[in-house]
Amino acid sequence: MEIITARIDKETKEKMKKLSYINWSDVIRESVIKRISDEESSKRLIDRNAIAEGITIAAKVRKSSMGWNSTEEIRKWRDQRA
């Protein structure tokens, strides 16, 4: 297991000493693990939401372009320029 160092103010340290029966290493470790998990979960939600939004947009574009022929459209533009 790795060791990290954290700085806390003197008042907090004194309060921790009064609660010496608490394993502060465990408290900090669990807090760090929970924060990492929360951050990773929120990123997955953002990614899933972005994917769902992208799918919706793609479906709308696909639906609006049904029956549209790019070759015919290019020919129309070329004929108009000539």
C-alpha positions as CSV (number, residue, x, y, z in Angstrom):
1,M,0.0,0.0,0.0
2,E,1.2,3.5,-0.8
3,I,1.6,6.4,1.6
4,I,0.3,9.9,1.0
5,T,0.5,13.0,3.1
6,A,-2.3,15.5,3.7
7,R,-2.1,18.9,5.5
8,I,-4.9,19.9,7.9
9,D,-5.2,22.9,10.2
10,K,-4.3,22.6,13.9
11,E,-7.9,22.8,15.1
12,T,-8.9,19.9,13.0
13,K,-5.9,17.9,14.2
14,E,-6.8,18.5,17.8
15,K,-10.4,17.4,17.2
16,M,-9.0,14.2,15.5
17,K,-6.9,13.5,18.6
18,K,-10.0,13.8,20.8
19,L,-11.6,11.1,18.6
20,S,-8.6,8.8,18.7
21,Y,-10.8,5.7,18.6
22,I,-11.5,6.5,14.9
23,N,-9.1,5.0,12.4
24,W,-8.5,8.2,10.4
25,S,-6.5,6.3,7.7
26,D,-9.6,4.2,6.9
27,V,-11.8,7.3,6.9
28,I,-9.6,9.1,4.4
29,R,-9.0,6.0,2.3
30,E,-12.8,5.3,2.0
31,S,-13.4,8.9,1.2
32,V,-10.8,8.9,-1.6
33,I,-12.2,5.7,-3.0
34,K,-15.7,7.0,-3.0
35,R,-14.7,10.3,-4.6
36,I,-12.9,8.4,-7.4
37,S,-16.0,6.1,-7.9
38,D,-18.3,9.2,-8.0
39,E,-16.1,10.9,-10.6
40,E,-15.9,7.8,-12.8
41,S,-19.6,7.3,-12.6
42,S,-20.4,10.9,-13.5
43,K,-18.1,10.7,-16.5
44,R,-19.8,7.5,-17.7
45,L,-23.2,9.2,-17.4
46,I,-22.0,12.2,-19.4
47,D,-20.6,9.9,-22.0
48,R,-23.9,7.9,-22.2
49,N,-25.9,11.1,-22.4
50,A,-23.7,12.4,-25.2
51,I,-24.0,9.1,-27.1
52,A,-27.8,9.1,-26.7
53,E,-28.0,12.7,-27.9
54,G,-25.8,11.9,-30.9
55,I,-28.0,8.9,-31.8
56,T,-31.1,11.1,-31.6
57,I,-29.5,13.8,-33.8
58,A,-28.3,11.2,-36.4
59,A,-31.8,9.7,-36.5
60,K,-33.3,13.1,-37.2
61,V,-30.8,13.9,-39.9
62,R,-31.3,10.5,-41.5
63,K,-35.1,10.9,-41.4
64,S,-35.0,14.4,-43.0
65,S,-32.7,13.2,-45.8
66,M,-34.8,10.2,-46.9
67,G,-35.7,10.5,-50.6
68,W,-32.8,13.0,-51.1
69,N,-30.4,12.1,-53.8
70,S,-27.0,13.8,-53.6
71,T,-26.1,13.1,-57.2
72,E,-29.3,14.8,-58.5
73,E,-28.8,17.8,-56.2
74,I,-25.2,18.3,-57.5
75,R,-26.5,18.1,-61.1
76,K,-29.1,20.8,-60.3
77,W,-26.5,23.1,-58.9
78,R,-24.2,22.6,-61.8
79,D,-27.1,23.2,-64.3
80,Q,-28.0,26.4,-62.5
81,R,-24.4,27.7,-62.8
82,A,-24.2,27.0,-66.5
